[in-house]
Amino acid sequence: MPSNPYETLGVKSNASQEEIKNAYRKQAKRLHPDLNPGNKQAEAKFKEINGAYESVGTEEARAKYDRGESDAQAQAQAHAQQQEYARSRQGPYYSQTQSAGGQSRYQQPFEGMDEDIFSSLFGRGGGAWSGGGPQRAQDENYTMTIDFKDSILGVEKEISLPTGKRLRVKIPPGIESGKKLRFAAQSADGKGNLYVEIQVTPSETFTRVGDHLEIEIPISISEAILGAEIKVPTLDGSVMLKIPSSVSSGQKLRVAGKGVRDKGDQLVKIKIVSPPAKENAIDDELKASVEAWSRRHPFNPRETRGAT
Amino acid sequence: MSNSPQFFTYVEICNCTGLPKETLYKFIEREWICPDETQSDQKRLDDQDLARIHLILDLQRVFGANDEAIPVILHLLDQIYHLRSKIKKITES
């Protein structure tokens, strides 16, 4: 550290107090750390000129310095002045406290603001800038759309917030549309809560009933009569399902463990479909055999309901 | 700003900066300094407020800014820092 404050400030040792002040201000304006964010050299130099100015900036300090100039005591004194400045100027410079981004109370008023600088400056409170002080911790709400499958089996996703922040969202299995996940103290200012509302895209195949999933599966009359083993889709691949003989439309067969993860089952709703009329699938052969069978085995499924 | 800012009382800030209490109150009244109202105890000023006070003092003493210029400078600076962090986020993502 240079020990001669006059040299540091770039003035002669017989300069007037006014000249010293002007020289100091000129340099300080150029080197101020808030005008040179991240420039360590400027910061060190700024501290140096401040220390120097402490030494000779006032008549009194200067007289003290000049009296002892020739000996080591003066140097020590100048050094002490610089140390004193460093001590009194504790903590980071303002620009250093603002670099983290999104967290500063003083930046908060600008969040989401798209107006031009002047309307923000003079637009409020009829003229004078009203300060725009920090507001109370504000909650933030976001919406996230997920697949039906993810809503049933659970998923972990990373989302980018408009603030640029990335957030890992763990979606529990069985989440329903409209449900909000809360992230405490995750708002842009770090104080409010962040809520992510989940929207589930409905499935064309599955319907959710509580923790169970329902799917309608068409089967033929012969499969209904004879029983069958058919392939049924589930959310994680297909499974083989045994259709018992004599199954009826609307009957639900259970595929265990294929509903909401660890909670529900998949219910397969049977829909018996007749052969298509168009292609003459119901031909005389079929009609004759069913007729013959029916005559011998009268069966009225409506009996129990009092209908005939 | 660190993740867990250190908070100070008004008295601590005055001791630290050599600022008379009345002047600090004036800064707060003019909304140059905005204490964190969400802090439940008396410690409502953090390191960014401390740095901001030093900046205001520098603006007054070094830059010769008057009381009318200071809020404008602070506002523009805050806007610059906000834009800076926005740009940083955009370039990082």
Interface residues (C-beta under 8 A of the other chain):
Chain A: Y24 R25 A28 K29 H32 D34 S88 R89 Q90 G91 P92 Y93 Y94 S95 Q96 T97 Q98 S99 A100 G101 G102 Q103 S104 R105 Y106 Q107 P109 F110 E111 I117 S120 L121 W129 S130 G131 G132 G133 P134 R136 A137 S160 T163 G164 K165 R166 G190 K191
Chain B: M1 S2 N3 C16 T17 G18 R30 E31 W32 C34 D36 E37 T38 D47 Q48 L50 A51 R52 H54 L55 D58 V62 F63 G64 P71 V72 L74 H75 L76 L77 D78 Q79 Y81 H82 L83 R84 S85 K86 K88 K89 I90 E92 S93
